[in-house]
């Protein structure tokens, strides 16, 4: 059975990838091989195609969420510090020295996913199957295409809108960019189709596939990004009540452990399995792509089997410690800080025993192992706390919960089975709070914001104005989603380029003085400009 599924999936991948071939490419149809004219017949054909549309987003080491390119590029804001000596293209992105020819862009992967979605949309009506199930599949593919265009518009701005397989488009491969506003309209349209057709829940055999809740969450997010706050508030409010049962996990760390995947806070996550090899869960059809979850290997501290490439930024530490918990609390600082960073508790508070990790190593050992890299990073000085030097290492998305030597090693598949949480209910709450604040619904904003602060163990507060609420919403987004790829895109929608640059300078971000208005976006890659004669570089990059 597994072999049959892989054969069908591989066949679907070829058809989706090559769906741009013209109808007269062959004079005769080979009856011994599946081709587009004969493939789209029965339900299993359509179902087998779905994983191949997920796969471009799942290429962990070289896709959008990948450790080498996508994840580093997403985390180019002030909450992260990339250590000197790593990949040159990474250094260029985080220091705002990148150009159209800089490696590491996932532009092509996103369009690969879009083309596969377009091939599916072209052929799905030919498939003989239950109409309700067919609509669900259309909703699922609409979500994925909407997500790919969401990522393109957020990162690149003006991009080509391709809604047909490349071979069926009158423009062929040469297509000009559409205005960013038009791309966002398509994003919202696709998410609405997904919202109207996807199921509220999935059976256990389909865990990991998108649901109606994920579609509503992304629709609300796109509406907030485009400042359509009244509609955003309405959509996001729906997720706060039945039939949806999302809630915050009591323990923040349960959002970053493989033992607590698909929990009540998870709205959509990408599944990984280090044991599978090629052709695994929800369709990574690339034989050379990594199916394991690589972030622990990439970001974990020295000495833990990891490559130790990055650490918390200076300002995120400052902002975490700026508000202490109420007197009598079991910890001094925001509860989320204990999942976000490694540090020696006894340096800054009393009554809390120091932890050990990775085979009972204490923080002093981790810090010692880290110094060979950290000591050459001029300017990386954390704030003093209680008259002691700040000492912090990155903990979130490492295998901190495994007390094993080398638990972050990429060479042990058992340590690469975590999932990437793409959107959590915490984000739904903060997006809802933002939409409410912008609409003047201060009570609604305060209610959703309070749930975030309560989980963090912070004291109750009242907010006298929308401006006060927004200031706190901005801070809670920073702390809640540290190292989850949100910060840069949040700053973009809240601040002008000049304001964003000043924030980076104030927060001692690497390369802050290099930031220019064009860095709001990534440039269209040279490879696209060289092959698509109708496209023009983004105006800010010309």
GUMAR-495553 format. One line per field, with one value per residue (C-alpha): x, y, z; residue number from 1. Coordinates in steps of 0.5 Angstrom, whole numbers, always signed. Example, Ala and Ser with C-alpha at 12.3 -4.5 7.8 and 13.67 -1.06 7.14 Angstrom:
2
xx <- [+25:+27]
yy <- [-9:-2]
zz <- [+16:+14]
pos <- [1:2]
***
This chain:
542
xx <- [+0:+5:+9:+3:+2:+9:+8:+1:+5:+11:+6:+2:+8:+11:+4:+4:+11:+10:+3:+5:+7:+3:-3:+1:+8:+6:+2:+0:-2:+3:-2:+3:+5:+0:+0:-5:-10:-11:-9:-15:-20:-21:-21:-14:-11:-13:-12:-5:-4:-5:+2:+6:+3:+5:+12:+15:+14:+16:+23:+26:+33:+32:+25:+22:+22:+29:+34:+39:+35:+28:+28:+34:+32:+25:+29:+32:+29:+32:+30:+36:+44:+47:+54:+60:+63:+57:+54:+56:+49:+46:+50:+48:+41:+41:+46:+42:+47:+44:+42:+38:+44:+44:+43:+38:+31:+26:+22:+22:+20:+14:+12:+13:+8:+3:+4:+2:-4:-6:-5:-10:-15:-15:-16:-20:-27:-25:-25:-31:-32:-36:-38:-37:-30:-28:-30:-26:-20:-21:-21:-15:-11:-14:-11:-4:-4:-6:-1:+4:+2:+2:+9:+11:+7:+10:+17:+17:+11:+10:+10:+7:+0:+0:-7:-6:-1:+5:+3:-4:-2:-2:+4:+7:+14:+14:+9:+10:+9:+2:+1:+2:-5:-8:-3:-7:-13:-12:-9:-16:-20:-16:-17:-24:-25:-21:-26:-32:-30:-25:-28:-27:-23:-20:-20:-13:-11:-11:-8:-3:-8:-11:-17:-23:-20:-13:-16:-20:-14:-10:-15:-16:-8:-8:-14:-10:-4:-8:-11:-18:-20:-27:-27:-21:-24:-31:-27:-22:-27:-31:-25:-26:-32:-35:-35:-27:-24:-17:-14:-7:-3:-2:+6:+9:+14:+9:+9:+16:+16:+15:+11:+6:+5:-2:-4:-10:-6:-4:-8:-3:+4:+8:+10:+17:+20:+27:+26:+22:+28:+25:+17:+15:+9:+5:+9:+16:+17:+24:+29:+35:+31:+31:+25:+27:+26:+33:+32:+35:+41:+42:+41:+42:+48:+55:+57:+50:+51:+48:+52:+51:+49:+45:+43:+38:+39:+40:+34:+29:+33:+32:+25:+23:+26:+23:+17:+17:+12:+8:+11:+10:+10:+14:+19:+22:+21:+16:+14:+16:+23:+24:+23:+26:+33:+38:+41:+43:+37:+41:+45:+39:+33:+33:+29:+29:+34:+38:+37:+41:+41:+44:+46:+46:+50:+49:+49:+56:+58:+54:+56:+64:+63:+60:+65:+70:+64:+61:+67:+69:+62:+64:+58:+54:+53:+47:+44:+46:+41:+42:+49:+51:+53:+47:+49:+43:+43:+38:+33:+27:+26:+32:+31:+32:+27:+31:+36:+41:+48:+48:+40:+41:+45:+43:+46:+41:+34:+30:+32:+29:+22:+19:+14:+14:+8:+6:+0:-2:-8:-4:-3:-10:-11:-6:-9:-16:-13:-10:-16:-21:-16:-16:-24:-24:-27:-22:-26:-25:-18:-16:-20:-15:-9:-11:-11:-3:-1:-4:-1:+6:+4:+4:+0:-7:-7:-12:-11:-14:-14:-13:-6:-4:-7:-3:+4:+2:+0:+7:+11:+7:+8:+15:+16:+11:+14:+21:+25:+18:+19:+14:+18:+20:+14:+10:+15:+13:+6:+7:+12:+15:+22:+25:+22:+24:+31:+31:+28:+34:+39:+36:+36:+43:+41:+47:+47:+42:+45:+45:+37:+34:+27:+28:+30:+22:+22:+27:+29:+26:+32:+36:+35:+27:+29:+34:+29:+22:+23:+17:+18:+21:+25:+21:+21:+25:+31:+31]
yy <- [+0:+5:+3:+5:+11:+13:+11:+15:+21:+21:+21:+27:+31:+29:+31:+38:+40:+38:+41:+47:+42:+44:+39:+38:+36:+29:+26:+20:+19:+13:+8:+5:+12:+16:+23:+29:+27:+20:+21:+26:+20:+18:+20:+17:+21:+28:+26:+24:+30:+34:+32:+35:+42:+42:+40:+46:+49:+43:+43:+44:+46:+50:+52:+58:+55:+52:+53:+55:+60:+61:+61:+66:+70:+71:+72:+79:+83:+86:+80:+75:+76:+72:+70:+72:+67:+64:+63:+69:+70:+70:+75:+80:+79:+80:+86:+89:+88:+83:+85:+81:+76:+74:+67:+64:+67:+62:+66:+60:+54:+59:+59:+51:+51:+56:+52:+45:+48:+51:+45:+42:+47:+46:+38:+37:+38:+32:+27:+23:+23:+26:+33:+35:+32:+35:+42:+40:+39:+45:+49:+46:+47:+54:+55:+53:+58:+63:+62:+62:+68:+71:+69:+72:+79:+80:+79:+81:+86:+86:+79:+76:+73:+66:+63:+58:+53:+56:+52:+55:+62:+67:+70:+64:+64:+72:+75:+82:+83:+85:+91:+88:+90:+86:+80:+81:+81:+74:+72:+74:+71:+64:+64:+65:+59:+55:+58:+56:+49:+46:+42:+44:+38:+32:+25:+22:+20:+27:+30:+36:+38:+45:+46:+51:+54:+55:+58:+63:+65:+66:+70:+74:+75:+78:+83:+85:+86:+90:+94:+92:+92:+91:+85:+82:+83:+79:+73:+72:+73:+67:+63:+65:+61:+54:+50:+52:+49:+53:+55:+57:+51:+52:+51:+55:+50:+45:+49:+47:+40:+34:+30:+36:+37:+38:+41:+46:+52:+49:+52:+50:+46:+43:+36:+33:+26:+25:+17:+18:+19:+22:+22:+22:+25:+30:+30:+32:+29:+32:+26:+30:+35:+34:+31:+32:+38:+42:+48:+44:+43:+50:+54:+50:+52:+49:+43:+40:+37:+43:+48:+54:+60:+65:+67:+72:+79:+85:+88:+82:+80:+88:+87:+81:+83:+90:+88:+83:+78:+80:+80:+72:+69:+63:+66:+73:+74:+73:+65:+65:+67:+61:+57:+62:+63:+58:+62:+61:+62:+64:+69:+74:+71:+67:+61:+57:+52:+52:+47:+42:+40:+35:+30:+34:+40:+46:+53:+55:+49:+51:+59:+56:+52:+58:+63:+61:+64:+69:+73:+75:+78:+85:+89:+83:+85:+83:+88:+87:+84:+85:+88:+82:+81:+78:+71:+68:+63:+61:+55:+56:+50:+47:+40:+43:+38:+32:+30:+27:+28:+31:+32:+37:+33:+32:+25:+22:+22:+21:+28:+31:+29:+36:+40:+47:+51:+56:+59:+59:+61:+66:+69:+69:+73:+78:+79:+80:+85:+89:+89:+91:+96:+99:+99:+102:+96:+97:+92:+86:+88:+88:+81:+78:+81:+79:+72:+73:+76:+71:+66:+69:+70:+78:+82:+85:+92:+97:+101:+108:+108:+105:+108:+105:+98:+98:+99:+93:+89:+91:+89:+82:+80:+81:+77:+72:+70:+71:+67:+65:+69:+75:+81:+83:+83:+86:+92:+93:+94:+98:+103:+107:+105:+111:+109:+102:+104:+108:+102:+97:+103:+104:+96:+95:+91:+88:+92:+97:+103:+100:+99:+103:+103:+98:+93:+93:+88:+82:+84:+80:+75:+76:+69:+71:+77:+73:+68:+73:+78:+82:+83:+89:+89:+92:+100:+100:+96:+99]
zz <- [+0:+2:-5:-9:-5:-7:-14:-15:-11:-16:-22:-19:-18:-25:-28:-24:-25:-33:-33:-38:-44:-50:-52:-59:-55:-57:-63:-59:-52:-49:-46:-42:-38:-34:-38:-36:-41:-38:-31:-28:-28:-21:-13:-12:-17:-14:-7:-9:-12:-6:-2:-8:-7:+0:-2:-4:+3:+7:+4:+11:+9:+2:+2:+5:+12:+11:+16:+11:+6:+8:+16:+16:+11:+15:+21:+19:+24:+31:+35:+32:+32:+27:+29:+24:+20:+17:+10:+6:+3:+10:+13:+7:+8:+16:+15:+9:+4:-1:-8:-14:-15:-7:-6:-2:-5:-5:-11:-15:-10:-9:-16:-16:-11:-15:-22:-18:-15:-22:-26:-20:-21:-29:-28:-22:-25:-30:-24:-22:-15:-9:-10:-3:-3:-9:-6:+0:-4:-8:-2:+1:-6:-6:+1:-1:-7:-3:+2:-3:-6:+1:+2:-5:-3:+4:+2:-6:-6:-14:-17:-23:-22:-25:-25:-30:-32:-35:-42:-42:-40:-46:-44:-43:-38:-40:-35:-32:-25:-22:-17:-10:-8:-14:-11:-4:-7:-10:-3:+0:-5:-5:+3:+2:-2:+3:+8:+5:+3:+8:+14:+21:+23:+20:+22:+25:+18:+15:+21:+19:+13:+13:+16:+16:+22:+19:+13:+17:+21:+15:+12:+18:+18:+10:+12:+18:+13:+8:+14:+13:+20:+20:+16:+20:+26:+24:+21:+27:+32:+29:+32:+39:+40:+38:+33:+34:+41:+40:+46:+49:+52:+59:+58:+53:+52:+49:+43:+41:+43:+38:+44:+44:+36:+34:+41:+42:+40:+34:+28:+22:+23:+18:+19:+19:+20:+20:+19:+12:+7:+0:-1:+6:+10:+6:+0:+0:-7:-8:-7:-5:+0:+8:+11:+18:+22:+22:+26:+33:+29:+26:+32:+38:+42:+41:+44:+43:+37:+33:+29:+33:+28:+32:+38:+41:+39:+45:+45:+46:+52:+54:+53:+56:+63:+62:+66:+72:+74:+81:+87:+90:+83:+82:+77:+77:+69:+64:+63:+56:+57:+60:+54:+49:+52:+56:+62:+69:+73:+80:+76:+77:+81:+88:+90:+83:+82:+76:+70:+66:+59:+54:+58:+65:+63:+66:+63:+65:+61:+55:+55:+56:+49:+46:+47:+41:+36:+41:+43:+36:+35:+37:+40:+42:+49:+53:+58:+66:+70:+78:+77:+73:+66:+61:+59:+54:+49:+44:+47:+43:+37:+40:+43:+50:+53:+51:+57:+52:+49:+42:+42:+37:+32:+25:+24:+29:+25:+32:+34:+27:+28:+31:+27:+25:+28:+22:+26:+33:+37:+40:+33:+32:+39:+38:+30:+33:+39:+33:+29:+35:+37:+30:+30:+37:+40:+46:+50:+45:+44:+52:+52:+47:+50:+57:+55:+52:+58:+63:+60:+61:+68:+68:+72:+70:+67:+64:+57:+57:+49:+43:+42:+49:+47:+40:+44:+48:+42:+39:+45:+46:+39:+39:+46:+44:+37:+38:+33:+29:+23:+25:+27:+21:+17:+24:+23:+16:+17:+23:+21:+16:+13:+17:+23:+22:+21:+27:+31:+28:+30:+37:+38:+36:+30:+26:+20:+22:+19:+12:+12:+6:+4:-1:+4:+6:+0:-2:-10:-15:-17:-23:-25:-26:-29:-34:-36:-36:-41:-39:-31:-28:-22:-16:-17:-10:-13:-19]
pos <- [1:2:3:4:5:6:7:8:9:10:11:12:13:14:15:16:17:18:19:20:21:22:23:24:25:26:27:28:29:30:31:32:33:34:35:36:37:38:39:40:41:42:43:44:45:46:47:48:49:50:51:52:53:54:55:56:57:58:59:60:61:62:63:64:65:66:67:68:69:70:71:72:73:74:75:76:77:78:79:80:81:82:83:84:85:86:87:88:89:90:91:92:93:94:95:96:97:98:99:100:101:102:103:104:105:106:107:108:109:110:111:112:113:114:115:116:117:118:119:120:121:122:123:124:125:126:127:128:129:130:131:132:133:134:135:136:137:138:139:140:141:142:143:144:145:146:147:148:149:150:151:152:153:154:155:156:157:158:159:160:161:162:163:164:165:166:167:168:169:170:171:172:173:174:175:176:177:178:179:180:181:182:183:184:185:186:187:188:189:190:191:192:193:194:195:196:197:198:199:200:201:202:203:204:205:206:207:208:209:210:211:212:213:214:215:216:217:218:219:220:221:222:223:224:225:226:227:228:229:230:231:232:233:234:235:236:237:238:239:240:241:242:243:244:245:246:247:248:249:250:251:252:253:254:255:256:257:258:259:260:261:262:263:264:265:266:267:268:269:270:271:272:273:274:275:276:277:278:279:280:281:282:283:284:285:286:287:288:289:290:291:292:293:294:295:296:297:298:299:300:301:302:303:304:305:306:307:308:309:310:311:312:313:314:315:316:317:318:319:320:321:322:323:324:325:326:327:328:329:330:331:332:333:334:335:336:337:338:339:340:341:342:343:344:345:346:347:348:349:350:351:352:353:354:355:356:357:358:359:360:361:362:363:364:365:366:367:368:369:370:371:372:373:374:375:376:377:378:379:380:381:382:383:384:385:386:387:388:389:390:391:392:393:394:395:396:397:398:399:400:401:402:403:404:405:406:407:408:409:410:411:412:413:414:415:416:417:418:419:420:421:422:423:424:425:426:427:428:429:430:431:432:433:434:435:436:437:438:439:440:441:442:443:444:445:446:447:448:449:450:451:452:453:454:455:456:457:458:459:460:461:462:463:464:465:466:467:468:469:470:471:472:473:474:475:476:477:478:479:480:481:482:483:484:485:486:487:488:489:490:491:492:493:494:495:496:497:498:499:500:501:502:503:504:505:506:507:508:509:510:511:512:513:514:515:516:517:518:519:520:521:522:523:524:525:526:527:528:529:530:531:532:533:534:535:536:537:538:539:540:541:542]
***
